[in-house]
Amino acid sequence: MPNGSYSLPDILSRLSIDSLNEMQTASIAANEQHNNVVLLSATGSGKTLAFLLPVLDLLDPGNKSTQALIVVPSRELAMQIEKVFKSLGTSYKVTCCYGGHLRETEEHNLQQPPALLVGTPGRLADHIRRGNITTGTIETLVLDEFDKSLESGFHDEVAFIISALPALKKRILTSATRAVEIPAFIGLEDPVKLDFLPGAGEVPGKLAVKIVQSDQKDKLETLFKLICYLGNRSTVVFCNHRESVERASAYLTQQTITNVFYHGAMEQQERDSALCKFRNGTSNILVTTDLASRGLDIPNIRYIIHFHLPQTEDIFVHRNGRTARMDASGTAILILSPEEMHPAYIAQDAEKVTLPETNVLPEKPKWSTLFIAAGKKDKVNKVDIVGFLGNRAKLKKEDIGLIEVKDFFSFAAVRKTKMGEALRLIKGEKIKNKKVKIGIAK
């Protein structure tokens, strides 16, 4: 690397990766030679690392100003990129900006300029207008999932952000779809295009696509039967509308299927709680809109169920990108009602799944999630929470699962059989000498 600012073997070791894949290696090589790079690659193929390593190579440790900006279409994707960058183990500061939480918190973080800034278009544009970001020193711009950022509602903000970057030298655009025009205002001159997307009609090699035929127009009973058939494996159910998400979730709950739901009208804490429960095994079923089709890094998702048919092939591809990630395998299943046609982008010989007559309810999850009303801003970390649960709740290490610490609250997975006694023991106890609200996460 020209800059020599980081050791690739050290970074791969921290990430527990043996080597970069072909797409990541090609991205690094192209970015060393060219200032304008367009990277097309499937969701889950490792694009984040493919652009973060070239960005890292361009950062100057002696420069205390903001040097690089990454613009993303969703807060979840922004937080995911921030998490990956921090895991690289560099000394560079990164700050994440997105709607849905206090702007004042971000303003405080921006007082000491980060080397790398990650954010959503609306919130970044707001900070620029308020003078919270010194844009004159930013030389590198990444538009991640740029096709989504340029859809209606984001177009004007992205144009404004780019117009506020007078020193811009390098542009990296990434997408998991080919069919998108690149507007002139991005200033992409003679870009090098790296296309690692599968050809038309192809699906990634480790993704199986299957079809279930519903007897009725209302497919809820078929969804229930399908989940019983699949068992307690990690499953994402995609619906086209928020109302449908809540309706499907409520129906599954009535049938005693443990599930969580997730969509854009939820408060940030509700979103975080739902995703955390899905990640930590409190629920194996996530019912969601296409909001979850990008930017969520949840490992080991086994099944994608298309409860509603995706409106385009691109949406189908993005939804399926939640499974069969990197080297894992996965299965996408479409539920078709009697009047729905077989989509043209699905092979005509796709396997048809016949559901059994008898429904066997999946095994219930073994974990429950504890909500703790204290987080990073209260100087609380994972070690504090493990210590608290071990000392005060008398929990053994194997009874404590995934812990996630947010700015103002935290979640901890606790073995369900131990939760009642743990809550009794910690009632009225303090964390870091502070009494905080603790209970089962809603």
Secondary structure by P-SEA (a helix, b strand, c coil): cccccccaaaaaaaaccccccaaaaaaaaaaacccbbbbbbcccccaaaaaaaaaaaacccccccccbbbbbccaaaaaaaaaaaaaccccbbbbbbbccccaaaaaaaacccccbbbbcaaaaaaaaaacccccccccbbbbccccccccccaaaaaaaaaaacccccbbbbbbccccccccccccccbbbbbbcccccccccccbbbbbbbbccccaaaaaaaaaaaacccbbbbbbccaaaaaaaaaaaaaaccccccccccccaaaaaaaaaaaaaccccbbbbccccccccccccccbbbcccccccaaaaaaaacccccccccbbbbbbbccccccccccccccbbbbbccbbbbcccccbbbbbbcccccccccaaaaaaaaaaccccccccccbbbbccccbbbbccccaaaaaaaaacccccccbbbbbcccc
